[in-house]
Amino acid sequence: MRPINKGISPQVFAEYEDAKRPLVDRIGTYCSYCERQIATNLAIEHIFPKDDTLGYSHLRENWDNFLLACVNCNSAKRVKIINEATYLLPDRDNTFIGFEYLETGEVIATSVAPIDTMAQNTIDLVNLNIDEEDLIDETKLFTALLRSGQRVQAWIQAKEALNDYNNGEVNIRRIVREAQSIGFFSIWMKAFEGVPAVRQELINTFIGTETSCFDVNTNSITPRLANHLNHSGKV
């Protein structure tokens, strides 16, 4: 999961929908959870739900409570209330080290405790994988298969790009442009593991990526430097 830096609020928002353009300008048109590039129907995701009955309505227009999410991740999360200390969140943790993206399309938690538990909580929060409940719900199954299938396709494209790069048939700029067009930052970074020139360009070009989460050789740095957000810098 791509670690992001959306910065401090650029203004006071009268309506939370007004924050969408500044968020896109800061972190791009990518779902903060599943990493897909979403040209349309990208929504402002409230980390703490905006529902008036749940006690967090005071955070409805609060920049620090915003991420961007696709309709699938947003719908899966719904109005769940989380303890930030027990989840990995891309605006406050080095989420890059918490998840493994398999070529089968599955996303699994890293095997290192206690990161594994926090990562699994986040996977379950937005239902990144196909689970038993999906198998009996046609709509949920379609959504899970869609996201899983797109991850498989991203792996295929990234591996083809790596092969072309090794054969001198494609330059770094073209690789990065292809990655930007479909998203899945973490898959492209994994595919080009050991090729720091490409990985560095991915880090630099995917807008809003938290660069302090990587060293000069593009290896992951943990813990991330704490920022002003609650429970930041724990991973």
C-alpha positions as CSV (number, residue, x, y, z in Angstrom):
1,M,0.0,0.0,0.0
2,R,1.5,3.3,-1.1
3,P,2.5,5.6,1.8
4,I,1.2,9.1,1.1
5,N,1.7,12.6,2.3
6,K,-1.3,14.8,1.7
7,G,0.3,17.7,3.8
8,I,-1.6,20.1,6.0
9,S,-5.0,21.4,5.0
10,P,-4.8,24.0,2.3
11,Q,-8.0,25.8,3.5
12,V,-11.1,25.5,5.7
13,F,-13.8,23.5,3.9
14,A,-17.4,24.4,4.1
15,E,-18.4,21.1,2.5
16,Y,-16.2,18.0,2.5
17,E,-16.8,17.5,-1.2
18,D,-14.8,20.8,-1.8
19,A,-11.6,18.9,-0.6
20,K,-11.7,16.5,-3.5
21,R,-9.7,18.6,-6.0
22,P,-7.0,19.5,-3.4
23,L,-6.7,15.9,-2.4
24,V,-6.3,14.8,-6.1
25,D,-3.7,17.5,-6.6
26,R,-1.8,16.3,-3.5
27,I,-2.0,12.5,-3.9
28,G,-3.3,11.7,-7.4
29,T,-6.3,9.9,-8.7
30,Y,-5.5,6.6,-6.9
31,C,-7.5,4.8,-4.3
32,S,-5.6,5.1,-1.0
33,Y,-6.4,1.5,-0.1
34,C,-6.4,-0.7,-3.2
35,E,-4.1,1.6,-5.3
36,R,-6.1,1.4,-8.4
37,Q,-6.1,4.5,-10.7
38,I,-9.7,5.7,-10.7
39,A,-10.5,8.3,-13.4
40,T,-14.1,8.7,-12.2
41,N,-16.1,7.9,-9.1
42,L,-13.2,8.5,-6.8
43,A,-14.7,9.5,-3.5
44,I,-13.5,11.3,-0.4
45,E,-13.1,8.6,2.3
46,H,-13.7,9.6,5.9
47,I,-11.3,7.6,8.1
48,F,-13.9,8.2,10.9
49,P,-17.4,8.1,9.5
50,K,-19.3,11.3,8.8
51,D,-22.6,9.8,10.0
52,D,-24.2,12.2,12.5
53,T,-25.3,9.4,14.8
54,L,-21.8,8.0,15.4
55,G,-20.2,10.9,17.2
56,Y,-17.7,12.0,14.5
57,S,-19.7,14.6,12.7
58,H,-17.2,17.3,13.9
59,L,-14.6,15.6,11.5
60,R,-16.9,15.7,8.5
61,E,-15.0,18.6,6.9
62,N,-11.6,17.9,8.6
63,W,-8.7,17.5,6.2
64,D,-6.9,15.1,8.5
65,N,-9.9,12.8,8.3
66,F,-9.7,12.5,4.5
67,L,-8.3,9.9,2.1
68,L,-9.4,9.1,-1.4
69,A,-11.1,5.8,-2.1
70,C,-12.7,3.9,-4.9
71,V,-16.4,3.1,-4.6
72,N,-15.6,-0.5,-3.7
73,C,-13.2,0.2,-0.9
74,N,-15.4,3.0,0.4
75,S,-18.5,0.7,0.3
76,A,-16.7,-2.1,2.1
77,K,-15.5,0.2,4.9
78,R,-18.8,2.0,5.2
79,V,-19.2,3.4,8.7
80,K,-16.8,1.1,10.6
81,I,-15.1,2.9,13.5
82,I,-11.4,2.1,13.9
83,N,-8.7,2.5,16.4
84,E,-5.9,4.1,14.5
85,A,-3.3,2.4,16.7
86,T,-4.3,-1.0,15.4
87,Y,-4.5,-0.3,11.7
88,L,-2.0,0.7,9.0
89,L,-3.1,3.9,7.3
90,P,-1.2,5.3,4.3
91,D,-1.1,8.9,5.5
92,R,0.6,8.1,8.8
93,D,2.4,4.7,8.5
94,N,5.0,3.3,6.1
95,T,2.3,1.1,4.6
96,F,4.7,-0.1,1.9
97,I,6.2,-2.7,4.2
98,G,3.0,-4.0,5.6
99,F,1.5,-5.8,2.6
100,E,2.6,-8.3,0.1
101,Y,1.0,-8.3,-3.4
102,L,0.9,-11.9,-4.8
103,E,0.8,-12.6,-8.5
104,T,-2.5,-14.5,-7.9
105,G,-4.1,-11.1,-7.1
106,E,-4.3,-11.7,-3.3
107,V,-3.0,-9.1,-0.8
108,I,-1.5,-10.6,2.4
109,A,-0.1,-9.1,5.5
110,T,3.7,-9.1,6.0
111,S,4.9,-11.8,8.4
112,V,6.6,-9.5,10.8
113,A,4.8,-8.9,14.1
114,P,3.1,-6.6,15.1
115,I,2.9,-5.2,11.6
116,D,1.1,-8.3,10.4
117,T,-1.9,-7.8,12.7
118,M,-2.3,-4.2,11.8
119,A,-2.0,-4.9,8.1
120,Q,-4.5,-7.7,8.3
121,N,-6.9,-5.3,10.1
122,T,-6.6,-2.9,7.1
123,I,-7.1,-5.7,4.6
124,D,-10.3,-6.7,6.3
125,L,-11.4,-3.1,6.7
126,V,-11.8,-2.6,3.0
127,N,-12.2,-6.2,2.0
128,L,-9.2,-6.3,-0.4
129,N,-9.5,-10.1,-0.9
130,I,-12.2,-12.6,-1.7
131,D,-13.7,-14.1,1.5
132,E,-16.4,-16.5,2.4
133,E,-19.0,-13.8,2.6
134,D,-18.3,-12.7,-1.0
135,L,-19.1,-16.2,-2.2
136,I,-22.7,-15.9,-1.2
137,D,-23.2,-12.3,-2.3
138,E,-23.1,-11.8,-6.0
139,T,-22.4,-8.1,-5.9
140,K,-19.5,-8.5,-3.4
141,L,-18.1,-11.4,-5.3
142,F,-18.0,-9.3,-8.5
143,T,-16.3,-6.5,-6.7
144,A,-13.7,-8.8,-5.1
145,L,-13.0,-10.5,-8.4
146,L,-12.7,-7.2,-10.2
147,R,-10.0,-5.8,-7.9
148,S,-8.2,-9.2,-7.7
149,G,-8.3,-9.5,-11.5
150,Q,-6.9,-6.0,-11.9
151,R,-4.0,-6.8,-9.6
152,V,-3.2,-9.9,-11.7
153,Q,-3.3,-7.8,-14.8
154,A,-1.0,-5.2,-13.2
155,W,1.5,-8.0,-12.4
156,I,1.4,-9.1,-16.0
157,Q,2.1,-5.6,-17.3
158,A,4.8,-4.9,-14.8
159,K,6.6,-8.2,-15.6
160,E,6.4,-7.5,-19.3
161,A,7.8,-4.0,-18.7
162,L,10.6,-5.5,-16.7
163,N,11.5,-7.9,-19.4
164,D,11.4,-5.2,-22.0
165,Y,13.6,-3.0,-19.8
166,N,16.2,-5.8,-19.3
167,N,16.2,-6.2,-23.1
168,G,16.7,-2.5,-23.7
169,E,13.4,-2.2,-25.4
170,V,11.8,0.4,-23.2
171,N,13.0,3.4,-21.2
172,I,12.2,4.3,-17.6
173,R,9.9,7.2,-18.5
174,R,7.6,4.9,-20.5
175,I,7.5,2.3,-17.7
176,V,6.5,4.9,-15.2
177,R,3.8,6.3,-17.5
178,E,2.3,2.9,-17.9
179,A,2.3,2.4,-14.2
180,Q,0.7,5.7,-13.6
181,S,-2.1,4.9,-16.0
182,I,-3.3,1.8,-14.1
183,G,-2.0,2.4,-10.6
184,F,-0.9,-0.4,-8.3
185,F,2.3,1.4,-7.1
186,S,3.3,-1.5,-4.8
187,I,3.1,-4.1,-7.6
188,W,5.3,-2.1,-9.9
189,M,7.8,-1.5,-7.0
190,K,7.9,-5.2,-6.3
191,A,8.3,-6.2,-9.9
192,F,11.3,-3.9,-10.2
193,E,12.9,-4.9,-7.0
194,G,16.6,-4.7,-7.5
195,V,16.2,-2.0,-10.2
196,P,16.6,1.2,-8.1
197,A,16.6,3.5,-11.1
198,V,13.1,2.5,-12.0
199,R,11.8,2.3,-8.4
200,Q,13.1,5.8,-7.7
201,E,11.3,7.2,-10.6
202,L,8.1,5.5,-9.5
203,I,8.5,7.0,-6.0
204,N,9.2,10.5,-7.5
205,T,6.4,10.3,-10.1
206,F,3.5,8.9,-8.3
207,I,2.3,12.2,-6.8
208,G,2.1,12.4,-3.1
209,T,4.2,9.4,-2.3
210,E,5.9,9.8,1.1
211,T,9.6,9.8,-0.1
212,S,11.0,9.6,3.5
213,C,9.7,6.0,3.6
214,F,12.5,5.0,1.2
215,D,16.3,5.3,1.3
216,V,18.6,6.3,-1.6
217,N,18.5,2.7,-2.8
218,T,14.7,2.6,-2.6
219,N,14.7,0.2,0.3
220,S,11.9,0.8,2.8
221,I,12.6,2.8,5.9
222,T,10.7,2.1,9.1
223,P,9.3,3.6,11.2
224,R,8.1,6.4,9.1
225,L,8.7,9.8,10.6
226,A,5.8,10.9,12.8
227,N,3.6,13.7,11.5
228,H,0.8,15.7,13.1
229,L,-1.7,12.9,12.6
230,N,-2.8,10.7,15.5
231,H,-0.9,7.4,15.9
232,S,1.5,8.3,13.1
233,G,5.1,6.9,12.9
234,K,4.3,3.6,14.5
235,V,5.4,1.7,11.4
